[in-house]
Amino acid sequence: MLEIKDISYRVKDKILLNSISASFEPGKISGIIGSNGAGKSTLMKIISGEIQPTTGKIYLDNNQLRDYYSAFPATMRAVVSQHEALNTDITVTEYVLLGRLIHTMGRYQVSDYQSVERALQFTGCLEFAHKDLLSLSGGERQRVQLARALVQIEKDPYVYRGYLFLDEFSANMDIYYQQQMLKLLKKLCNTNQLAIIIIAHDLNQIINYFDYCILLKEGKLIMSGTPSQVLTTDNIELAYKIKSSQIRINDRYYFIH
């Protein structure tokens, strides 16, 4: 389990995060949610190891990560970024294979290509394997990015263990592929010792697919817990400044604004 305690982050005189505590458990999809400017991206960068907090402590399996980068190895964490720069000619297979660099230092074996094939098959991208990455649609590229992240944290064939961070994964996907991706992520959580942490905006996706979420406003934690606990009409109005109501249709919950 990954835990953060009293995490704060300051840039000069501006406080971007103020004493945030939360925990992210394997087997669960966790969401970091809130309006624009709430501090979601900053918190994601801290818990994924991209930046260090100004104050606070981070624990991995009850051990404090004092030297955060070396103590939280890249074989245990992978990031799927919405804004990854992809400006070079490279095939899908070559791109996904980059996820194996941390394991092989570039000396690829047959097993590494097999890992790539498994990840592409799992994400529904095997048909793109020999295509130019830049020829794919935005949604297709994000599924390929997920495949690259999976080969990075694969321990044994089809066994993924560690922490997977996704920054607004559904931004470039149509509704069908959003649903397919959420179902795939659920399957990953249910069958692996994998914690998935997502920056998310769609409240309907959060309440129907996520297991845990933390709601931020202006760098402060409003509430953490299950989506049904956190996404009350009062909390939604406080965080997003909108009034909403919730309805249930065929065991699914939907927010109406």
N, C-alpha and C positions, 0 to 999 in steps of 0.2 A: 504494500500500500504506500502511496505517495501522499505525504502530509505537508501542509504549509501552516506555519504558526506565526501570527502577528507580522505578516509580510507588508512592508511599506516600500514605496519607490518614489524618489524625489529627483526632479531635474531642476537644478538651481533652487529657486524659491517655490517652485510649483510642485505640489504633492499630487502624484498621479494615482497612487494606491495608498490607502490608509488602514493599516492593521487588519489585513485579511487573513482569516484562518479557514481552512477547508481540508477535506481528505478525498482522495480519488482511489477507488478500489478496483482491483481486477474483477472482471466479469460484469462490469457495469459501463454503460454509456453515461458520461457526465457532461453537462452543458455549462458553459460560461455565458451568461446572458445579461442583457441590459441595453439601454439605448446607446446611440453613438456618443463617444466621449466618456463612457462609463468606466473605462479602464480594462476592457476585455483583452485587447491585444497585448497590452503591457503585462497583464497577469499571465497570459499564455506564454509569452517570451520568457518569463521568469521560471515557470514550472517546467518548460521544455528545455531549459538550460541555456537559452540564447543570451540572456542578460542576468546579472546578479541583482538581488534585491538590495535596497539601501539598508534596511534593517529587517530582522525576522529570521526564522530558521526553517529549514527544509529537511524532512526526514524521508528516508526510503527504507521500508520494512523496519521501522523503529530505530534506524541508525541515522544520526545527523550527518548531512552532506556538507561538511565544512569546506572541502575543496570540491565544489559542486560539479565542475565539468568532468574531472577525472573519476569522481566517485559515482557518477551516473553515466555509464558508458553508452556509446552510440548503438551498441548491439541490443540495448534495452529500450531505446526510445527512437521514434521516427516522427517526422513532421511532414504533413501535407499542407502546403501553403497555397492560398488563393492567388498570391502575387508572385509566384516563382517565375523567374526570367528564363524563357526557353527560346533562345534566339540563334540556335545553331542547327545545322543539318545533322540529324541523328535519328536512327530508327527507334521504334518503340522498344524492341528487344535490347538495343544498346543502352537506352535510357534506363530501363528497369534494372539492367545489370549493374548500374552504378550503385544500387542499394547493397550490392555484395562487396563493394570496395573495402569496407571496414573489416570484412572477414578475410579477404584474400590479398589485399594490397595490389590488386590488378592482375594477379596470377590466377586467372579463372580456370576452374575445372569443369568437367561434365556436370557435376552435381550443382554447380552454380547456374548453369543454363537450365537444368531441370527445375531448380527453385524458381527461376523466372517464368518458366512455362506454367508451373502450378499457380503462381500468383496471377498471371494473365488469365488463366482459365477461371480462377476463383472470382475475379472481378469482371468477367465477361468481355475481356479484351483480347483473347487469343487470336481472333480474326484480324486484329491490327498489328500482329507481331512484327511483320516485315515492312510496315508502312513508315513513311516519314512522320515523325512526331508532330511536326508543325502543320501537317495536312489534316490533322484531326480537329474535330469541333472542341469547344471549350469543355463541354461535359465529358467527352471521350478522354480528353487529356487528364481531367481530374481523376477519372477511374484508373488511368495508367499511372498517375502519380501515387495513387493508393497502392497499386501493385508494387511500385518501387519501394514504398515504405514497408510493405509486408516482407519482401525478401531481405530487408535490412534486419528485421527482428524475428526471422524464422529460425527456430532452434532445431527442429527435425522436420521431415516432410509434413506439410500441412499443420505444423504446430507453431503457433505464433505466441510469443510471451514477452510482456513488457508494457510499454506505454506508447499509445498512438495519439498524436495531436493533430487535429484538423481545424484549419482556419476557414470558417464559412464554406464548408465543402460543397454545398448545393447551389452556390451563386450562379454557376454557368450551366446548370442542368434544368431540363424541362421537368414537369411534374412526374412523369413516368419514371425517369431515371433517379429523381430524388427518392421516390418510394423504393425503387430497387436497391439503391445504395443504403438506405436506412435498414432494409431487411438484411442486406449483406453484413452490415456492421453489427446488427443484433446477433446474427449467426456467429460472427467472429467472437463476440463476447460470451455467447452461450457455450462455445466449444473450446475456448482457449483461456489461459490465464493472462488475459489482455485487458488493460484499462484503456478506454477510448475517451478522450477529452475533446470537446468540440465547442468552438465559438459559434453560436447559433442565434438566429433572429426569429424564425418561424415558430410562433407559440404553439400552433397545432402539431407540428412535428415534435416539439419538445415534450408536450404532455402525453403524446401517444407512443413515443419511441424511447425516450430517455428514462434513465433510472434515478438520476440525481442531478441537481443543478444548483448553481449559486447565482444569485441575482445582485448585480452591482448598480450603483448610481453614484456618479461623480467620485469614483475611486473608493467608495465605501460599500461594505457588504450590507444589503438590506435583509437577506435571509438565504439560508441554504437548507436543502432537504429534498424530498421527492418532488417532482413537478406539481403534483396535486396539492402539496403543502405550500409550495412557494408561489405558484401562479394563481393567487387569489385575485379577485377583482380589485381589492384595495391595493395590493402590491403592484399590480399592473398599472393602475392609475398613478401610483407614486413613482414608478420607474420610467414609464413611457408617456405619462401625461395624457392618457386616453381612457375613456370609460369603455367597459366591455362586459359582456355576459357570456356564460358558458352553456352549451347545449350538448346533449348526448344522443348520438345516432348509431345504432348497431354496434354498441360497445366501443365507439370512438367518441372522443371529446373534441369539441370545436369552439373557438372563441369568435364571437361576433362583436365587431367594434362599431 
